[in-house]
Amino acid sequence: MKKVLIALMFLASTLLFAQDGRTKVQFFNQTSTTLRFMLNGNPVCTGDVIPQGYCTEPVNPGTYTASATNGQQTTGGQTFDIAYGETYNYTVSERESQVHNNNPALRTVADLDYHQGFTVDAPMTLTTTGPETRTTHEGRPYTQTIYSGSLPNGDSYSVAVAEYSFQVTNEDLDRAIEGFRAAFNGTVTKTFDLQVSGQPAKGAIIETQQNGRTLRFAFMVTYRGNKAFMFAFGTWLDTQGTNMEDVKTFFSSVRLN
């Protein structure tokens, strides 16, 4: 379906366009306690922000809800629109961050951390059967954990975390894309450079033919230390009801921790 391809290409161009650091949100902690800031319920920056501290998070142009949490409860949040090249400041003061069990403005924070070094916002909870031991093409063992989920219309989301006995490098990003392409005997139609939590990343649009149907993937890979993180969304061209806002959220929400 043409509109699916156009939407996937829009996703790719949006991610590329927004990763030059010119569009960002600045978070200010003007309280006496340590806070973790969030956008759309997802943790941002590299960690907690100390009292009277601040942090900055590059974002894609769009609509966001900023909030802050003490780990168990969070402020009500503030929704805003941000255009390319703009900076939005979100400040939490002592009055706003007071935590009381009977305060209706506070809600419990959902745990989106899969405890493998990343967080992501998918339209369903991604499940896994646990880590598996595998071997690279060079015969070196590694551990891979795959998280996946699918929607009634066949659209699928997946995350693979591979942990090696050696450090991952920038050159491995292209190798990951080639491995994904080869696994589905597909064709890479576009690649683009990205950043995720300050780390190098690379994205690709990949197309393959399966039983007379065309399947397209949006794929992104990044790394930190000896771990590689791979994120993929797949849809059939003849599928109805694909929610591209969910797809964009899936990729733009990825954080390494």
C-alpha positions, 0 to 999 in steps of 0.5 A: 500500500502506497500510503504505508510506504509514504508514512515509513519514509516520513518516519525516516525523514523525521528521525533524521531531520530532528537529530541535529540537536537544534530541537530540544527540551530543557528540564530544570529541577528547582526542588530539594529532591532528586527527580527523573524527568520524562517525555510522554511517560518515557525517561529522558536525559542520562539519569536523575537530575539533582536538586537545582540541576538541569538536563537537556534532551534532543527531540523530534518536532511534535507534541509532548507531555513533560513530567517529573517523578520521584520514582513512585509518583509523578507530577501531572505533566505539561503538554506542549508543541515544539517546532524544528529549531525551538527550545522548550523549558520545563521547570518543576518547583518545590510546590509542584513536586510535593508528594502526598498520597492523597494528591489527585494530581499525582499518578503512578508511573508505568514501568517501561524499562525492560531492564536490558539497558533500554526503554521504549514506548510500544503500543503493546507490552513486548514479551520475551522468552528470555536470553539465548546463546548464539554465535557470530559469523566469526564463531564468537559466542554472544547472548541475544534477547528478543522482545516482540509484540503484534497487533490484530492487523498483523503489524509487529514491533520487536527489539533485540538486545545482543550482548557480546564479549567485545566492544561494539563499534560504529562499523557494526551498525552497517553489519547489523542492517545487512544481517537484518536484510539478509535474514528476510532476503530483503532489499534496503531502500534507504539508510540514514544516520541517527543518534540515540541517547548520545550514541551513534545509531543508524536506520534503514527502510527494508522491503521483502517479498513473502508469499506474493505479498510485500513486507516493509520494515523500519529498522534502527540499530544503536549500541553502548559498550558491548551491547547492540540494540535493534528496533524494528517495525514491520507491516504488510503493504496490503494491511489496513489500519496501521497507526503511524503515530504509534510507529513514530512514537516507538522509534522516537521514544527509544532511550539507552540507560 
